[in-house]
Amino acid sequence: MGSLKTVQNNRHYYVVLQGQLWWVEDDSGSCLHASLDKQDSVIWAVRAAQHDHARGLDVIVCVEQADGSWKAAWHS
């Protein structure tokens, strides 16, 4: 019987609403980008994630939803 393989993401990006701005934060809580437009922040985070993935990292981008939950926007 085989074992289940789990994927460990080496890097996380979070797109969160703070006030009127959509911030992109990394897994250490550092703010990397901010925009009034949610989609602009998501695109920025996905590009950063794709860059990290090209360097060999497993990456996920999560976007905060209105109810406080998270939705994956992109993952490697």
PDB file of N, CA, C, O and CB in Angstrom:
ATOM      1  N   MET A   1       0.836  -1.166   0.000  1.00  0.00           N
ATOM      2  CA  MET A   1       0.000   0.000   0.000  1.00  0.00           C
ATOM      3  C   MET A   1       0.891   1.242   0.000  1.00  0.00           C
ATOM      4  O   MET A   1       1.814   1.355   0.807  1.00  0.00           O
ATOM      5  CB  MET A   1      -0.957  -0.009   1.211  1.00  0.00           C
ATOM      6  N   GLY A   2       0.601   2.182  -0.924  1.00  0.00           N
ATOM      7  CA  GLY A   2       1.402   3.398  -1.033  1.00  0.00           C
ATOM      8  C   GLY A   2       0.985   4.439  -0.004  1.00  0.00           C
ATOM      9  O   GLY A   2      -0.121   4.409   0.536  1.00  0.00           O
ATOM     10  N   SER A   3       1.884   5.333   0.240  1.00  0.00           N
ATOM     11  CA  SER A   3       1.566   6.411   1.173  1.00  0.00           C
ATOM     12  C   SER A   3       1.095   7.637   0.387  1.00  0.00           C
ATOM     13  O   SER A   3       1.441   7.807  -0.782  1.00  0.00           O
ATOM     14  CB  SER A   3       2.800   6.762   2.059  1.00  0.00           C
ATOM     15  N   LEU A   4       0.311   8.480   1.036  1.00  0.00           N
ATOM     16  CA  LEU A   4      -0.158   9.699   0.415  1.00  0.00           C
ATOM     17  C   LEU A   4       0.956  10.727   0.422  1.00  0.00           C
ATOM     18  O   LEU A   4       1.658  10.900   1.418  1.00  0.00           O
ATOM     19  CB  LEU A   4      -1.403  10.237   1.132  1.00  0.00           C
ATOM     20  N   LYS A   5       1.106  11.405  -0.701  1.00  0.00           N
ATOM     21  CA  LYS A   5       2.107  12.452  -0.796  1.00  0.00           C
ATOM     22  C   LYS A   5       1.444  13.782  -0.466  1.00  0.00           C
ATOM     23  O   LYS A   5       0.412  14.129  -1.040  1.00  0.00           O
ATOM     24  CB  LYS A   5       2.758  12.484  -2.209  1.00  0.00           C
ATOM     25  N   THR A   6       2.035  14.515   0.453  1.00  0.00           N
ATOM     26  CA  THR A   6       1.512  15.840   0.786  1.00  0.00           C
ATOM     27  C   THR A   6       2.436  16.891   0.200  1.00  0.00           C
ATOM     28  O   THR A   6       3.651  16.700   0.139  1.00  0.00           O
ATOM     29  CB  THR A   6       1.372  16.023   2.326  1.00  0.00           C
ATOM     30  N   VAL A   7       1.863  17.983  -0.224  1.00  0.00           N
ATOM     31  CA  VAL A   7       2.636  19.074  -0.793  1.00  0.00           C
ATOM     32  C   VAL A   7       2.879  20.111   0.280  1.00  0.00           C
ATOM     33  O   VAL A   7       1.947  20.559   0.948  1.00  0.00           O
ATOM     34  CB  VAL A   7       1.917  19.697  -2.009  1.00  0.00           C
ATOM     35  N   GLN A   8       4.103  20.483   0.440  1.00  0.00           N
ATOM     36  CA  GLN A   8       4.492  21.512   1.400  1.00  0.00           C
ATOM     37  C   GLN A   8       4.834  22.758   0.609  1.00  0.00           C
ATOM     38  O   GLN A   8       5.744  22.733  -0.220  1.00  0.00           O
ATOM     39  CB  GLN A   8       5.699  21.052   2.296  1.00  0.00           C
ATOM     40  N   ASN A   9       4.126  23.843   0.850  1.00  0.00           N
ATOM     41  CA  ASN A   9       4.430  25.092   0.176  1.00  0.00           C
ATOM     42  C   ASN A   9       5.564  25.777   0.916  1.00  0.00           C
ATOM     43  O   ASN A   9       5.507  25.985   2.128  1.00  0.00           O
ATOM     44  CB  ASN A   9       3.183  26.008   0.098  1.00  0.00           C
ATOM     45  N   ASN A  10       6.604  26.125   0.150  1.00  0.00           N
ATOM     46  CA  ASN A  10       7.748  26.812   0.734  1.00  0.00           C
ATOM     47  C   ASN A  10       7.483  28.289   0.962  1.00  0.00           C
ATOM     48  O   ASN A  10       8.127  28.916   1.803  1.00  0.00           O
ATOM     49  CB  ASN A  10       8.952  26.644  -0.147  1.00  0.00           C
ATOM     50  N   ARG A  11       6.534  28.850   0.210  1.00  0.00           N
ATOM     51  CA  ARG A  11       6.262  30.279   0.321  1.00  0.00           C
ATOM     52  C   ARG A  11       4.770  30.518   0.167  1.00  0.00           C
ATOM     53  O   ARG A  11       4.102  29.868  -0.637  1.00  0.00           O
ATOM     54  CB  ARG A  11       7.057  31.082  -0.736  1.00  0.00           C
ATOM     55  N   HIS A  12       4.261  31.454   0.944  1.00  0.00           N
ATOM     56  CA  HIS A  12       2.848  31.847   0.880  1.00  0.00           C
ATOM     57  C   HIS A  12       2.768  33.347   0.638  1.00  0.00           C
ATOM     58  O   HIS A  12       3.541  34.123   1.200  1.00  0.00           O
ATOM     59  CB  HIS A  12       2.089  31.455   2.192  1.00  0.00           C
ATOM     60  N   TYR A  13       1.833  33.739  -0.197  1.00  0.00           N
ATOM     61  CA  TYR A  13       1.499  35.146  -0.377  1.00  0.00           C
ATOM     62  C   TYR A  13       0.027  35.300  -0.043  1.00  0.00           C
ATOM     63  O   TYR A  13      -0.800  34.486  -0.454  1.00  0.00           O
ATOM     64  CB  TYR A  13       1.815  35.642  -1.836  1.00  0.00           C
ATOM     65  N   TYR A  14      -0.296  36.346   0.702  1.00  0.00           N
ATOM     66  CA  TYR A  14      -1.676  36.608   1.108  1.00  0.00           C
ATOM     67  C   TYR A  14      -2.089  37.984   0.598  1.00  0.00           C
ATOM     68  O   TYR A  14      -1.357  38.960   0.765  1.00  0.00           O
ATOM     69  CB  TYR A  14      -1.832  36.520   2.658  1.00  0.00           C
ATOM     70  N   VAL A  15      -3.258  38.058  -0.021  1.00  0.00           N
ATOM     71  CA  VAL A  15      -3.829  39.329  -0.446  1.00  0.00           C
ATOM     72  C   VAL A  15      -4.938  39.636   0.551  1.00  0.00           C
ATOM     73  O   VAL A  15      -5.948  38.936   0.610  1.00  0.00           O
ATOM     74  CB  VAL A  15      -4.368  39.278  -1.945  1.00  0.00           C
ATOM     75  N   VAL A  16      -4.735  40.699   1.337  1.00  0.00           N
ATOM     76  CA  VAL A  16      -5.654  41.016   2.433  1.00  0.00           C
ATOM     77  C   VAL A  16      -6.131  42.459   2.327  1.00  0.00           C
ATOM     78  O   VAL A  16      -5.388  43.344   1.903  1.00  0.00           O
ATOM     79  CB  VAL A  16      -4.976  40.777   3.799  1.00  0.00           C
ATOM     80  N   LEU A  17      -7.381  42.681   2.717  1.00  0.00           N
ATOM     81  CA  LEU A  17      -7.950  44.021   2.728  1.00  0.00           C
ATOM     82  C   LEU A  17      -7.696  44.652   4.090  1.00  0.00           C
ATOM     83  O   LEU A  17      -8.095  44.120   5.126  1.00  0.00           O
ATOM     84  CB  LEU A  17      -9.471  43.987   2.406  1.00  0.00           C
ATOM     85  N   GLN A  18      -7.021  45.798   4.066  1.00  0.00           N
ATOM     86  CA  GLN A  18      -6.769  46.559   5.287  1.00  0.00           C
ATOM     87  C   GLN A  18      -7.155  48.002   4.997  1.00  0.00           C
ATOM     88  O   GLN A  18      -6.471  48.704   4.252  1.00  0.00           O
ATOM     89  CB  GLN A  18      -5.260  46.443   5.754  1.00  0.00           C
ATOM     90  N   GLY A  19      -8.258  48.432   5.593  1.00  0.00           N
ATOM     91  CA  GLY A  19      -8.786  49.762   5.286  1.00  0.00           C
ATOM     92  C   GLY A  19      -9.340  49.761   3.873  1.00  0.00           C
ATOM     93  O   GLY A  19     -10.247  48.993   3.551  1.00  0.00           O
ATOM     94  N   GLN A  20      -8.793  50.621   3.036  1.00  0.00           N
ATOM     95  CA  GLN A  20      -9.216  50.690   1.639  1.00  0.00           C
ATOM     96  C   GLN A  20      -8.220  50.051   0.696  1.00  0.00           C
ATOM     97  O   GLN A  20      -8.443  50.026  -0.515  1.00  0.00           O
ATOM     98  CB  GLN A  20      -9.438  52.118   1.238  1.00  0.00           C
ATOM     99  N   LEU A  21      -7.126  49.534   1.227  1.00  0.00           N
ATOM    100  CA  LEU A  21      -6.067  48.982   0.386  1.00  0.00           C
ATOM    101  C   LEU A  21      -6.023  47.462   0.445  1.00  0.00           C
ATOM    102  O   LEU A  21      -6.256  46.855   1.491  1.00  0.00           O
ATOM    103  CB  LEU A  21      -4.726  49.548   0.800  1.00  0.00           C
ATOM    104  N   TRP A  22      -5.721  46.866  -0.694  1.00  0.00           N
ATOM    105  CA  TRP A  22      -5.448  45.423  -0.768  1.00  0.00           C
ATOM    106  C   TRP A  22      -3.937  45.250  -0.683  1.00  0.00           C
ATOM    107  O   TRP A  22      -3.204  45.648  -1.587  1.00  0.00           O
ATOM    108  CB  TRP A  22      -6.031  44.777  -2.099  1.00  0.00           C
ATOM    109  N   TRP A  23      -3.481  44.651   0.412  1.00  0.00           N
ATOM    110  CA  TRP A  23      -2.065  44.446   0.670  1.00  0.00           C
ATOM    111  C   TRP A  23      -1.647  43.041   0.270  1.00  0.00           C
ATOM    112  O   TRP A  23      -2.410  42.088   0.422  1.00  0.00           O
ATOM    113  CB  TRP A  23      -1.746  44.696   2.141  1.00  0.00           C
ATOM    114  N   VAL A  24      -0.429  42.920  -0.242  1.00  0.00           N
ATOM    115  CA  VAL A  24       0.189  41.614  -0.466  1.00  0.00           C
ATOM    116  C   VAL A  24       1.200  41.420   0.647  1.00  0.00           C
ATOM    117  O   VAL A  24       2.130  42.210   0.808  1.00  0.00           O
ATOM    118  CB  VAL A  24       0.866  41.509  -1.895  1.00  0.00           C
ATOM    119  N   GLU A  25       1.002  40.354   1.414  1.00  0.00           N
ATOM    120  CA  GLU A  25       1.906  40.022   2.506  1.00  0.00           C
ATOM    121  C   GLU A  25       2.526  38.662   2.235  1.00  0.00           C
ATOM    122  O   GLU A  25       1.917  37.807   1.593  1.00  0.00           O
ATOM    123  CB  GLU A  25       1.167  40.031   3.868  1.00  0.00           C
ATOM    124  N   ASP A  26       3.738  38.470   2.728  1.00  0.00           N
ATOM    125  CA  ASP A  26       4.347  37.148   2.619  1.00  0.00           C
ATOM    126  C   ASP A  26       4.098  36.356   3.894  1.00  0.00           C
ATOM    127  O   ASP A  26       3.438  36.836   4.816  1.00  0.00           O
ATOM    128  CB  ASP A  26       5.860  37.261   2.339  1.00  0.00           C
ATOM    129  N   ASP A  27       4.628  35.150   3.939  1.00  0.00           N
ATOM    130  CA  ASP A  27       4.369  34.271   5.077  1.00  0.00           C
ATOM    131  C   ASP A  27       5.001  34.754   6.375  1.00  0.00           C
ATOM    132  O   ASP A  27       4.688  34.231   7.444  1.00  0.00           O
ATOM    133  CB  ASP A  27       4.864  32.896   4.771  1.00  0.00           C
ATOM    134  N   SER A  28       5.882  35.740   6.298  1.00  0.00           N
ATOM    135  CA  SER A  28       6.455  36.299   7.529  1.00  0.00           C
ATOM    136  C   SER A  28       5.693  37.539   7.993  1.00  0.00           C
ATOM    137  O   SER A  28       6.027  38.128   9.021  1.00  0.00           O
ATOM    138  CB  SER A  28       7.930  36.647   7.317  1.00  0.00           C
ATOM    139  N   GLY A  29       4.659  37.936   7.225  1.00  0.00           N
ATOM    140  CA  GLY A  29       3.855  39.097   7.589  1.00  0.00           C
ATOM    141  C   GLY A  29       4.354  40.404   7.016  1.00  0.00           C
ATOM    142  O   GLY A  29       3.785  41.460   7.296  1.00  0.00           O
ATOM    143  N   SER A  30       5.413  40.351   6.215  1.00  0.00           N
ATOM    144  CA  SER A  30       5.938  41.573   5.598  1.00  0.00           C
ATOM    145  C   SER A  30       5.010  42.054   4.493  1.00  0.00           C
ATOM    146  O   SER A  30       4.551  41.257   3.675  1.00  0.00           O
ATOM    147  CB  SER A  30       7.352  41.336   5.036  1.00  0.00           C
ATOM    148  N   CYS A  31       4.733  43.349   4.465  1.00  0.00           N
ATOM    149  CA  CYS A  31       3.903  43.944   3.417  1.00  0.00           C
ATOM    150  C   CYS A  31       4.785  44.246   2.215  1.00  0.00           C
ATOM    151  O   CYS A  31       5.775  44.970   2.323  1.00  0.00           O
ATOM    152  CB  CYS A  31       3.187  45.240   3.925  1.00  0.00           C
ATOM    153  N   LEU A  32       4.416  43.685   1.067  1.00  0.00           N
ATOM    154  CA  LEU A  32       5.249  43.787  -0.123  1.00  0.00           C
ATOM    155  C   LEU A  32       4.681  44.715  -1.184  1.00  0.00           C
ATOM    156  O   LEU A  32       5.429  45.247  -2.005  1.00  0.00           O
ATOM    157  CB  LEU A  32       5.449  42.435  -0.710  1.00  0.00           C
ATOM    158  N   HIS A  33       3.367  44.916  -1.178  1.00  0.00           N
ATOM    159  CA  HIS A  33       2.705  45.698  -2.215  1.00  0.00           C
ATOM    160  C   HIS A  33       1.333  46.100  -1.698  1.00  0.00           C
ATOM    161  O   HIS A  33       0.742  45.394  -0.882  1.00  0.00           O
ATOM    162  CB  HIS A  33       2.591  44.896  -3.554  1.00  0.00           C
ATOM    163  N   ALA A  34       0.827  47.233  -2.170  1.00  0.00           N
ATOM    164  CA  ALA A  34      -0.523  47.653  -1.812  1.00  0.00           C
ATOM    165  C   ALA A  34      -1.165  48.358  -2.992  1.00  0.00           C
ATOM    166  O   ALA A  34      -0.491  49.035  -3.768  1.00  0.00           O
ATOM    167  CB  ALA A  34      -0.506  48.573  -0.574  1.00  0.00           C
ATOM    168  N   SER A  35      -2.484  48.190  -3.120  1.00  0.00           N
ATOM    169  CA  SER A  35      -3.220  48.815  -4.201  1.00  0.00           C
ATOM    170  C   SER A  35      -4.667  49.029  -3.780  1.00  0.00           C
ATOM    171  O   SER A  35      -5.194  48.300  -2.940  1.00  0.00           O
ATOM    172  CB  SER A  35      -3.144  47.962  -5.478  1.00  0.00           C
ATOM    173  N   LEU A  36      -5.300  50.030  -4.367  1.00  0.00           N
ATOM    174  CA  LEU A  36      -6.731  50.222  -4.164  1.00  0.00           C
ATOM    175  C   LEU A  36      -7.536  49.159  -4.905  1.00  0.00           C
ATOM    176  O   LEU A  36      -8.691  48.898  -4.568  1.00  0.00           O
ATOM    177  CB  LEU A  36      -7.151  51.618  -4.624  1.00  0.00           C
ATOM    178  N   ASP A  37      -6.913  48.542  -5.927  1.00  0.00           N
ATOM    179  CA  ASP A  37      -7.570  47.553  -6.769  1.00  0.00           C
ATOM    180  C   ASP A  37      -7.173  46.137  -6.342  1.00  0.00           C
ATOM    181  O   ASP A  37      -5.995  45.782  -6.346  1.00  0.00           O
ATOM    182  CB  ASP A  37      -7.217  47.788  -8.247  1.00  0.00           C
ATOM    183  N   LYS A  38      -8.165  45.346  -5.979  1.00  0.00           N
ATOM    184  CA  LYS A  38      -7.912  43.969  -5.542  1.00  0.00           C
ATOM    185  C   LYS A  38      -7.183  43.168  -6.619  1.00  0.00           C
ATOM    186  O   LYS A  38      -6.216  42.464  -6.327  1.00  0.00           O
ATOM    187  CB  LYS A  38      -9.232  43.276  -5.178  1.00  0.00           C
ATOM    188  N   GLN A  39      -7.649  43.278  -7.870  1.00  0.00           N
ATOM    189  CA  GLN A  39      -7.064  42.487  -8.952  1.00  0.00           C
ATOM    190  C   GLN A  39      -5.606  42.858  -9.184  1.00  0.00           C
ATOM    191  O   GLN A  39      -4.796  41.988  -9.504  1.00  0.00           O
ATOM    192  CB  GLN A  39      -7.860  42.678 -10.240  1.00  0.00           C
ATOM    193  N   ASP A  40      -5.257  44.126  -9.029  1.00  0.00           N
ATOM    194  CA  ASP A  40      -3.864  44.547  -9.166  1.00  0.00           C
ATOM    195  C   ASP A  40      -2.988  43.834  -8.136  1.00  0.00           C
ATOM    196  O   ASP A  40      -1.897  43.366  -8.462  1.00  0.00           O
ATOM    197  CB  ASP A  40      -3.742  46.078  -9.007  1.00  0.00           C
ATOM    198  N   SER A  41      -3.461  43.755  -6.905  1.00  0.00           N
ATOM    199  CA  SER A  41      -2.691  43.066  -5.864  1.00  0.00           C
ATOM    200  C   SER A  41      -2.593  41.569  -6.126  1.00  0.00           C
ATOM    201  O   SER A  41      -1.547  40.964  -5.889  1.00  0.00           O
ATOM    202  CB  SER A  41      -3.321  43.307  -4.498  1.00  0.00           C
ATOM    203  N   VAL A  42      -3.671  40.970  -6.612  1.00  0.00           N
ATOM    204  CA  VAL A  42      -3.641  39.536  -6.933  1.00  0.00           C
ATOM    205  C   VAL A  42      -2.630  39.280  -8.051  1.00  0.00           C
ATOM    206  O   VAL A  42      -1.830  38.349  -7.960  1.00  0.00           O
ATOM    207  CB  VAL A  42      -5.056  39.030  -7.351  1.00  0.00           C
ATOM    208  N   ILE A  43      -2.660  40.095  -9.098  1.00  0.00           N
ATOM    209  CA  ILE A  43      -1.714  39.925 -10.206  1.00  0.00           C
ATOM    210  C   ILE A  43      -0.284  40.071  -9.714  1.00  0.00           C
ATOM    211  O   ILE A  43       0.591  39.295 -10.098  1.00  0.00           O
ATOM    212  CB  ILE A  43      -1.996  40.944 -11.322  1.00  0.00           C
ATOM    213  N   TRP A  44      -0.043  41.071  -8.863  1.00  0.00           N
ATOM    214  CA  TRP A  44       1.308  41.268  -8.323  1.00  0.00           C
ATOM    215  C   TRP A  44       1.755  40.030  -7.551  1.00  0.00           C
ATOM    216  O   TRP A  44       2.880  39.561  -7.723  1.00  0.00           O
ATOM    217  CB  TRP A  44       1.356  42.516  -7.409  1.00  0.00           C
ATOM    218  N   ALA A  45       0.879  39.505  -6.704  1.00  0.00           N
ATOM    219  CA  ALA A  45       1.220  38.332  -5.886  1.00  0.00           C
ATOM    220  C   ALA A  45       1.473  37.106  -6.755  1.00  0.00           C
ATOM    221  O   ALA A  45       2.402  36.342  -6.492  1.00  0.00           O
ATOM    222  CB  ALA A  45       0.097  38.035  -4.881  1.00  0.00           C
ATOM    223  N   VAL A  46       0.660  36.913  -7.785  1.00  0.00           N
ATOM    224  CA  VAL A  46       0.839  35.752  -8.670  1.00  0.00           C
ATOM    225  C   VAL A  46       2.165  35.853  -9.410  1.00  0.00           C
ATOM    226  O   VAL A  46       2.868  34.853  -9.553  1.00  0.00           O
ATOM    227  CB  VAL A  46      -0.329  35.645  -9.681  1.00  0.00           C
ATOM    228  N   ARG A  47       2.512  37.032  -9.877  1.00  0.00           N
ATOM    229  CA  ARG A  47       3.809  37.199 -10.561  1.00  0.00           C
ATOM    230  C   ARG A  47       4.970  36.914  -9.621  1.00  0.00           C
ATOM    231  O   ARG A  47       5.951  36.281 -10.013  1.00  0.00           O
ATOM    232  CB  ARG A  47       3.941  38.620 -11.130  1.00  0.00           C
ATOM    233  N   ALA A  48       4.862  37.378  -8.385  1.00  0.00           N
ATOM    234  CA  ALA A  48       5.916  37.090  -7.402  1.00  0.00           C
ATOM    235  C   ALA A  48       5.996  35.585  -7.145  1.00  0.00           C
ATOM    236  O   ALA A  48       7.087  35.025  -7.033  1.00  0.00           O
ATOM    237  CB  ALA A  48       5.652  37.853  -6.071  1.00  0.00           C
ATOM    238  N   ALA A  49       4.834  34.937  -7.053  1.00  0.00           N
ATOM    239  CA  ALA A  49       4.793  33.491  -6.815  1.00  0.00           C
ATOM    240  C   ALA A  49       5.389  32.722  -7.994  1.00  0.00           C
ATOM    241  O   ALA A  49       6.121  31.752  -7.799  1.00  0.00           O
ATOM    242  CB  ALA A  49       3.346  33.030  -6.563  1.00  0.00           C
ATOM    243  N   GLN A  50       5.078  33.152  -9.204  1.00  0.00           N
ATOM    244  CA  GLN A  50       5.627  32.489 -10.388  1.00  0.00           C
ATOM    245  C   GLN A  50       7.144  32.638 -10.432  1.00  0.00           C
ATOM    246  O   GLN A  50       7.846  31.709 -10.830  1.00  0.00           O
ATOM    247  CB  GLN A  50       4.999  33.064 -11.670  1.00  0.00           C
ATOM    248  N   HIS A  51       7.648  33.788 -10.030  1.00  0.00           N
ATOM    249  CA  HIS A  51       9.095  34.007  -9.965  1.00  0.00           C
ATOM    250  C   HIS A  51       9.732  33.050  -8.959  1.00  0.00           C
ATOM    251  O   HIS A  51      10.765  32.439  -9.237  1.00  0.00           O
ATOM    252  CB  HIS A  51       9.408  35.474  -9.584  1.00  0.00           C
ATOM    253  N   ASP A  52       9.110  32.926  -7.794  1.00  0.00           N
ATOM    254  CA  ASP A  52       9.624  31.997  -6.779  1.00  0.00           C
ATOM    255  C   ASP A  52       9.548  30.553  -7.257  1.00  0.00           C
ATOM    256  O   ASP A  52      10.458  29.763  -7.005  1.00  0.00           O
ATOM    257  CB  ASP A  52       8.846  32.152  -5.471  1.00  0.00           C
ATOM    258  N   HIS A  53       8.469  30.212  -7.941  1.00  0.00           N
ATOM    259  CA  HIS A  53       8.308  28.848  -8.461  1.00  0.00           C
ATOM    260  C   HIS A  53       9.398  28.530  -9.488  1.00  0.00           C
ATOM    261  O   HIS A  53       9.908  27.410  -9.527  1.00  0.00           O
ATOM    262  CB  HIS A  53       6.908  28.672  -9.098  1.00  0.00           C
ATOM    263  N   ALA A  54       9.750  29.503 -10.309  1.00  0.00           N
ATOM    264  CA  ALA A  54      10.824  29.307 -11.291  1.00  0.00           C
ATOM    265  C   ALA A  54      12.165  29.051 -10.607  1.00  0.00           C
ATOM    266  O   ALA A  54      13.068  28.459 -11.197  1.00  0.00           O
ATOM    267  CB  ALA A  54      10.934  30.529 -12.213  1.00  0.00           C
ATOM    268  N   ARG A  55      12.287  29.503  -9.358  1.00  0.00           N
ATOM    269  CA  ARG A  55      13.500  29.259  -8.571  1.00  0.00           C
ATOM    270  C   ARG A  55      13.424  27.934  -7.811  1.00  0.00           C
ATOM    271  O   ARG A  55      14.331  27.604  -7.046  1.00  0.00           O
ATOM    272  CB  ARG A  55      13.730  30.410  -7.586  1.00  0.00           C
ATOM    273  N   GLY A  56      12.334  27.167  -8.021  1.00  0.00           N
ATOM    274  CA  GLY A  56      12.240  25.840  -7.427  1.00  0.00           C
ATOM    275  C   GLY A  56      11.405  25.736  -6.173  1.00  0.00           C
ATOM    276  O   GLY A  56      11.377  24.674  -5.550  1.00  0.00           O
ATOM    277  N   LEU A  57      10.721  26.800  -5.776  1.00  0.00           N
ATOM    278  CA  LEU A  57       9.900  26.769  -4.572  1.00  0.00           C
ATOM    279  C   LEU A  57       8.464  26.363  -4.900  1.00  0.00           C
ATOM    280  O   LEU A  57       7.974  26.626  -5.999  1.00  0.00           O
ATOM    281  CB  LEU A  57       9.918  28.135  -3.880  1.00  0.00           C
ATOM    282  N   ASP A  58       7.802  25.728  -3.956  1.00  0.00           N
ATOM    283  CA  ASP A  58       6.360  25.501  -4.026  1.00  0.00           C
ATOM    284  C   ASP A  58       5.704  26.716  -3.401  1.00  0.00           C
ATOM    285  O   ASP A  58       6.057  27.116  -2.291  1.00  0.00           O
ATOM    286  CB  ASP A  58       5.928  24.163  -3.297  1.00  0.00           C
ATOM    287  N   VAL A  59       4.750  27.306  -4.108  1.00  0.00           N
ATOM    288  CA  VAL A  59       4.191  28.592  -3.695  1.00  0.00           C
ATOM    289  C   VAL A  59       2.673  28.561  -3.805  1.00  0.00           C
ATOM    290  O   VAL A  59       2.120  27.872  -4.662  1.00  0.00           O
ATOM    291  CB  VAL A  59       4.769  29.740  -4.550  1.00  0.00           C
ATOM    292  N   ILE A  60       2.002  29.309  -2.933  1.00  0.00           N
ATOM    293  CA  ILE A  60       0.559  29.477  -3.012  1.00  0.00           C
ATOM    294  C   ILE A  60       0.215  30.937  -2.743  1.00  0.00           C
ATOM    295  O   ILE A  60       0.824  31.592  -1.897  1.00  0.00           O
ATOM    296  CB  ILE A  60      -0.169  28.542  -2.008  1.00  0.00           C
ATOM    297  N   VAL A  61      -0.785  31.434  -3.488  1.00  0.00           N
ATOM    298  CA  VAL A  61      -1.314  32.777  -3.290  1.00  0.00           C
ATOM    299  C   VAL A  61      -2.740  32.631  -2.791  1.00  0.00           C
ATOM    300  O   VAL A  61      -3.561  31.983  -3.440  1.00  0.00           O
ATOM    301  CB  VAL A  61      -1.251  33.631  -4.609  1.00  0.00           C
ATOM    302  N   CYS A  62      -3.042  33.222  -1.651  1.00  0.00           N
ATOM    303  CA  CYS A  62      -4.376  33.160  -1.050  1.00  0.00           C
ATOM    304  C   CYS A  62      -4.964  34.563  -0.959  1.00  0.00           C
ATOM    305  O   CYS A  62      -4.271  35.528  -0.638  1.00  0.00           O
ATOM    306  CB  CYS A  62      -4.322  32.502   0.354  1.00  0.00           C
ATOM    307  N   VAL A  63      -6.272  34.653  -1.253  1.00  0.00           N
ATOM    308  CA  VAL A  63      -6.963  35.939  -1.219  1.00  0.00           C
ATOM    309  C   VAL A  63      -8.029  35.895  -0.143  1.00  0.00           C
ATOM    310  O   VAL A  63      -8.830  34.961  -0.080  1.00  0.00           O
ATOM    311  CB  VAL A  63      -7.586  36.280  -2.598  1.00  0.00           C
ATOM    312  N   GLU A  64      -8.032  36.918   0.706  1.00  0.00           N
ATOM    313  CA  GLU A  64      -9.032  37.015   1.762  1.00  0.00           C
ATOM    314  C   GLU A  64     -10.408  37.265   1.150  1.00  0.00           C
ATOM    315  O   GLU A  64     -10.555  38.099   0.256  1.00  0.00           O
ATOM    316  CB  GLU A  64      -8.667  38.138   2.761  1.00  0.00           C
ATOM    317  N   GLN A  65     -11.410  36.540   1.637  1.00  0.00           N
ATOM    318  CA  GLN A  65     -12.782  36.694   1.175  1.00  0.00           C
ATOM    319  C   GLN A  65     -13.563  37.574   2.155  1.00  0.00           C
ATOM    320  O   GLN A  65     -13.118  37.821   3.276  1.00  0.00           O
ATOM    321  CB  GLN A  65     -13.465  35.311   1.017  1.00  0.00           C
ATOM    322  N   ALA A  66     -14.726  38.038   1.716  1.00  0.00           N
ATOM    323  CA  ALA A  66     -15.539  38.950   2.533  1.00  0.00           C
ATOM    324  C   ALA A  66     -15.898  38.356   3.891  1.00  0.00           C
ATOM    325  O   ALA A  66     -16.051  39.089   4.868  1.00  0.00           O
ATOM    326  CB  ALA A  66     -16.811  39.316   1.791  1.00  0.00           C
ATOM    327  N   ASP A  67     -16.033  37.026   3.958  1.00  0.00           N
ATOM    328  CA  ASP A  67     -16.411  36.378   5.224  1.00  0.00           C
ATOM    329  C   ASP A  67     -15.206  36.031   6.100  1.00  0.00           C
ATOM    330  O   ASP A  67     -15.355  35.393   7.142  1.00  0.00           O
ATOM    331  CB  ASP A  67     -17.201  35.115   4.938  1.00  0.00           C
ATOM    332  N   GLY A  68     -14.009  36.454   5.674  1.00  0.00           N
ATOM    333  CA  GLY A  68     -12.804  36.189   6.451  1.00  0.00           C
ATOM    334  C   GLY A  68     -12.093  34.897   6.093  1.00  0.00           C
ATOM    335  O   GLY A  68     -11.011  34.625   6.612  1.00  0.00           O
ATOM    336  N   SER A  69     -12.679  34.101   5.220  1.00  0.00           N
ATOM    337  CA  SER A  69     -12.028  32.865   4.783  1.00  0.00           C
ATOM    338  C   SER A  69     -11.005  33.187   3.691  1.00  0.00           C
ATOM    339  O   SER A  69     -10.874  34.332   3.258  1.00  0.00           O
ATOM    340  CB  SER A  69     -13.079  31.835   4.266  1.00  0.00           C
ATOM    341  N   TRP A  70     -10.296  32.165   3.266  1.00  0.00           N
ATOM    342  CA  TRP A  70      -9.255  32.325   2.255  1.00  0.00           C
ATOM    343  C   TRP A  70      -9.586  31.489   1.033  1.00  0.00           C
ATOM    344  O   TRP A  70     -10.160  30.406   1.146  1.00  0.00           O
ATOM    345  CB  TRP A  70      -7.878  31.931   2.818  1.00  0.00           C
ATOM    346  N   LYS A  71      -9.219  31.999  -0.140  1.00  0.00           N
ATOM    347  CA  LYS A  71      -9.401  31.268  -1.394  1.00  0.00           C
ATOM    348  C   LYS A  71      -8.066  31.292  -2.137  1.00  0.00           C
ATOM    349  O   LYS A  71      -7.440  32.341  -2.287  1.00  0.00           O
ATOM    350  CB  LYS A  71     -10.560  31.894  -2.271  1.00  0.00           C
ATOM    351  N   ALA A  72      -7.646  30.114  -2.598  1.00  0.00           N
ATOM    352  CA  ALA A  72      -6.405  30.039  -3.359  1.00  0.00           C
ATOM    353  C   ALA A  72      -6.614  30.671  -4.722  1.00  0.00           C
ATOM    354  O   ALA A  72      -7.551  30.321  -5.439  1.00  0.00           O
ATOM    355  CB  ALA A  72      -5.927  28.577  -3.502  1.00  0.00           C
ATOM    356  N   ALA A  73      -5.731  31.611  -5.084  1.00  0.00           N
ATOM    357  CA  ALA A  73      -5.802  32.267  -6.378  1.00  0.00           C
ATOM    358  C   ALA A  73      -4.816  31.648  -7.367  1.00  0.00           C
ATOM    359  O   ALA A  73      -5.019  31.709  -8.580  1.00  0.00           O
ATOM    360  CB  ALA A  73      -5.531  33.758  -6.226  1.00  0.00           C
ATOM    361  N   TRP A  74      -3.751  31.055  -6.841  1.00  0.00           N
ATOM    362  CA  TRP A  74      -2.729  30.427  -7.686  1.00  0.00           C
ATOM    363  C   TRP A  74      -1.885  29.545  -6.789  1.00  0.00           C
ATOM    364  O   TRP A  74      -1.641  29.875  -5.629  1.00  0.00           O
ATOM    365  CB  TRP A  74      -1.843  31.498  -8.433  1.00  0.00           C
ATOM    366  N   HIS A  75      -1.440  28.422  -7.329  1.00  0.00           N
ATOM    367  CA  HIS A  75      -0.477  27.580  -6.605  1.00  0.00           C
ATOM    368  C   HIS A  75       0.360  26.809  -7.585  1.00  0.00           C
ATOM    369  O   HIS A  75      -0.058  26.545  -8.712  1.00  0.00           O
ATOM    370  CB  HIS A  75      -1.188  26.615  -5.641  1.00  0.00           C
ATOM    371  N   SER A  76       1.549  26.449  -7.147  1.00  0.00           N
ATOM    372  CA  SER A  76       2.451  25.697  -7.998  1.00  0.00           C
ATOM    373  C   SER A  76       2.270  24.215  -7.783  1.00  0.00           C
ATOM    374  O   SER A  76       2.951  23.411  -8.419  1.00  0.00           O
ATOM    375  CB  SER A  76       3.891  26.094  -7.740  1.00  0.00           C
TER     376      SER A  76
END
